Amino acid sequence: MIKFLTTVALFLVSSVLFSQNVFDKFENDENVTSVIVNKKMFEMMGKMKMDGSDKQAQQFMALVKKLDNLKVFVTSNAKITSEMKTTTDRYLKSGNLEELMRVTEGGKSVKIHFKPGAKDTQVKELFMFIEGGPKDKETVLLSLTGDFDLNDISLLTEKMNLPGGDDLKKASKNKK
């Protein structure tokens, strides 16, 4: 019985650690450009003073307060792309993410998944994997966590100039 409980406990701990740290291995690779924004930075951004007459800026500030973590990894290296794809496939199979959108066009593959919140458009995690493309063959892996509304994504991508922003805008329009 103790072995069984130990096994269950290890499984639960490893699945929590896997979902939180599975992509961190790409952060320090010299062939990967990474952007990591933590909750504290979002909190600080949410306290910035903005022009009260700019409604879009006010909406952005309200959204930023709802975000916990942003991780973006970008590479053009074929070996790293393969590792990202394998890691992404494992993550999507093990997580509670639902497919939001999938597009393949001109050699570019875009997969967008999300972990739903309490409401239809509420999101706990937005996950995007973009592979290839005619321009520069970059691979982009993006994970955004928090408690936010999918309808606010286009505003976020516009203000933060996120890689794959156009694809995220399409996804948020399709979910409405």
N, C-alpha and C positions, 0 to 999 in steps of 0.2 A: 504494500500500500504506500509506503514511504517513497519507493522508487517511482511509482505512478504519479504521486503528487509532485515530486521533484521534476519529473519529465514535463508535466503540465505547466508547472511554474516556469521552467526554462523556456518552454515553447512560447508562453505568453510574454515573457521578458524579451526574448529574441525577436518576436514579431513587432513589439513596440519599438525596440532599438532599430530594427531593419527599416521600418517606415520613417523614422526620424533621420537616420544617418546613412541610408543606402547610397545617396548620391554625393556624400561628402568626400568620397575618395577622389572625385574629379577636381576638387577645389584647389589642390596644390600641384596639379599636373601642369607642366610648362607648356603643353600643347592645348590647354583649355583656358579660355577667358571666363572668369567666374565673377558673379555679382551676388553678394549675400547681404540682405537687409533684414535686420532683426527687429523685434517688437519695440525695443527702446528707441530705435531710429524713427519708426513710424509714429511713436508717441511724441517724440520731439518735433517731427514734421507737423503733427496735428496741432501743436501749440504755436506754430508760427502765425504771425499777424498777416492777414491778407486784406486787400482792398474789399471793403464791405459791399461795394456795388457789383463786384464780379461774381455772379451766381455760380458759374462753372467752377471757379476757384473755391467757393464755399462748399460745393458738393464734393470736390476733390478732398478737401480737408476733413469733411465728415467721413468719407470713405477710408482715408488713411488711418483714422482712429480705430477702424474695425479690423485692420490687418495685423497679423502676427509675424509672418516670415515670408521672405521672397528669396528664392534661390534660382539663379539663371546660370547655366553652363553652356558655353559655345565653343565648338571646335571645327576645324577643317581636316583634322587628322583621321584617316580611314580606320586605323586600329582603335582609336578612342571612340569613334562613331560606333564601331561594332560593339565595344564594351558598353557604351551608353544604351544601345538598342537592347542588348541582352539584359542589362540591369532594369531598364524600363519595362520590358516584357515580364520579368519576374515581379516587379513592383505592382504592375497592373493586375497580375494574376492573384497576388496575395492581398491586395488592398480592397477596400470597400468603395472603389471608384466606379462610376458609371460613365459609359461613353457618351460624350456630348456631340462630337462631330469627328468625321474622318474624311480627309480629302487627299486624293492622289492626282497630281496634274503636272505635266511637263517634267517628270523625274523627281518632283517634290512630294513628300509624304507628310501630311499634318494629322496628328492625332491629339484630340483634346478630350480629357476626362475630368470628372469632378466628383467630389464627395458632397452629397446633398445635405442641406441643413433642414430646419423645421418646415420652412415654406418651399413652394415650388421653385422659386428663383433664388433661394438662399443657398450659399456655398460655404463649405468648411475648407475645402481644398480645391484649387484649380490646377490641373496638371496638363502640360503641353509638351509634345515631342515633335520636332520638325526635323526631317532628314532630307538632305539633298536640295536640289533646286538648280535651275539653269544658270543662276548668277555666279555664286561662289562656292557651291557645294557645302555650305555650312550646316552643321547639326546643332540644334538648339534644344535644350532641355530646361523647362521652366516649372517651378512648383511655387504656388502662392497659397498660403494658409491664413485663416482668420475666420471671421463670421461676417460675410458681406453678401451683397446682392449681385447676381450675375449681370443685371442691367447696368451696373456701375463700371463694368470692365472696360468698356470703350473709353470712358473718361480716364481711367487709370492708365491704359496703354498710351493714350494721347499725351498725358501730362508727364509720364515717366519714360516715354519713348522706348517701350519694351520690345525686344526682338519678337517677331511673330505677332505684333500688335494688330495687323490687318486681319489675321486669322482669328484672333480673339474677338475682334469686333464682329466678325461674321457669326461666330458662335453665340455671342450674347444676343444678337438679333434673332437668330434661329430659335432660341430657347423661349423668347417672349410669348 
